[in-house]
């Protein structure tokens, strides 16, 4: 080897690179252990509606180990995302001694199921939480896997039914994926399953187009309008109240 200067030069360069790397690691460890980099602050960057400061404090309290460099931001993120109202969280280091937590809250647009304690957010995702201040929301009820489609049906029906001054309050999808709407006046619309040739939107539009005729034919408000027929509809009317007959009785003296 001593008579091979090129090889000796390569070995020397390798040793120098290894020494420099070791010094860099040692320097980084030394700097990281300085008291100047102790974590002093955790900042939530958004104004929150449902998530409380105490919820975030509980989520991160047991994970704030180490300092600015060694804090496990991924573990912190996962812990924050376990809070009921948190849809997504990000944790970032802010020089020299702080952590920033960015939180996206669920935005509830509907109640999911009856008495399930679950809601549907604006992305069509089902989550479990309780609102701090109750407010009226429509009800979606059906198989969990079709929640995004159901939210799409609901939004579409809201838009289309504005033309007749009605609002959907309950949207139900059966196990066989048949769609039913219940309106704010109690009327139920049977729309059936989604079909390529006769999609649900087309059947609902037919209801909107014939809505005045429906009321005229029924001479009032029917309880159920069945739009599953290819070229028409069927009505179910409320049963007429039974007549009361009998003789007048005198009270006891």
Beta strands, then each sheet from edge to edge (+ up, - down):
strand 1: 41-44
strand 2: 86-94
strand 3: 98-105
strand 4: 108-112
strand 5: 118-121
strand 6: 126-128
strand 7: 138-141
strand 8: 168-173
strand 9: 178-183
strand 10: 188-193
strand 11: 224-226
strand 12: 234-236
sheet 1: 1+ 3+ 2-
sheet 2: 6+ 5- 4+ 7+ 8+ 9- 10+ 11+ 12-
end
